[in-house]
């Protein structure tokens, strides 16, 4: 039986995703291989990010959905950092790093001078 190690459909080793504060960031990580690889996401603090249970209701703000996509809901500045997607199977493993940049909302602050 032939096996093949994981390969990412997006083969960039590193890229950056920007999202507005309060929005949802969706970061895809699709890998091929034989047998089909398992995708695991790691936070900037190197903790495993949990998979959602598929119920449509989530207790966690940062989860991995069924297709391996990382979702950061209600993104906050503290979520900024490098997230690592690791695809692994019996033939090997491969990692990809994605930088998430959460941008603060700009409320268009204006300065008004009285008496002009």
GISUL-V194350 format. One record per residue. RES is the residue in three letters. BURIAL is I if it has 24 or more other C-alpha atoms within 12 Angstrom, else O. Layout:
BEGIN
res=RES burial=BURIAL
res=RES burial=BURIAL
END
This chain:
BEGIN
res=UNK burial=O
res=UNK burial=O
res=UNK burial=O
res=UNK burial=O
res=UNK burial=I
res=UNK burial=I
res=UNK burial=I
res=UNK burial=I
res=UNK burial=O
res=UNK burial=O
res=UNK burial=O
res=UNK burial=O
res=UNK burial=O
res=UNK burial=O
res=UNK burial=O
res=UNK burial=O
res=UNK burial=I
res=UNK burial=I
res=UNK burial=I
res=UNK burial=O
res=UNK burial=O
res=UNK burial=O
res=UNK burial=O
res=UNK burial=I
res=UNK burial=I
res=UNK burial=I
res=UNK burial=I
res=UNK burial=I
res=UNK burial=I
res=UNK burial=I
res=UNK burial=I
res=UNK burial=I
res=UNK burial=I
res=UNK burial=O
res=UNK burial=O
res=UNK burial=O
res=UNK burial=I
res=UNK burial=I
res=UNK burial=I
res=UNK burial=I
res=UNK burial=I
res=UNK burial=I
res=UNK burial=I
res=UNK burial=O
res=UNK burial=O
res=UNK burial=O
res=UNK burial=O
res=UNK burial=O
res=UNK burial=I
res=UNK burial=I
res=UNK burial=I
res=UNK burial=O
res=UNK burial=O
res=UNK burial=O
res=UNK burial=O
res=UNK burial=O
res=UNK burial=O
res=UNK burial=O
res=UNK burial=O
res=UNK burial=O
res=UNK burial=I
res=UNK burial=I
res=UNK burial=I
res=UNK burial=I
res=UNK burial=I
res=UNK burial=O
res=UNK burial=O
res=UNK burial=I
res=UNK burial=I
res=UNK burial=I
res=UNK burial=I
res=UNK burial=I
res=UNK burial=I
res=UNK burial=O
res=UNK burial=I
res=UNK burial=I
res=UNK burial=O
res=UNK burial=O
res=UNK burial=I
res=UNK burial=I
res=UNK burial=I
res=UNK burial=I
res=UNK burial=I
res=UNK burial=I
res=UNK burial=I
res=UNK burial=I
res=UNK burial=I
res=UNK burial=I
res=UNK burial=O
res=UNK burial=O
res=UNK burial=O
res=UNK burial=O
res=UNK burial=I
res=UNK burial=I
res=UNK burial=I
res=UNK burial=I
res=UNK burial=I
res=UNK burial=I
res=UNK burial=I
res=UNK burial=I
res=UNK burial=I
res=UNK burial=I
res=UNK burial=O
res=UNK burial=O
res=UNK burial=O
res=UNK burial=O
res=UNK burial=O
res=UNK burial=O
res=UNK burial=O
res=UNK burial=O
res=UNK burial=O
res=UNK burial=O
res=UNK burial=O
res=UNK burial=O
res=UNK burial=O
res=UNK burial=O
END
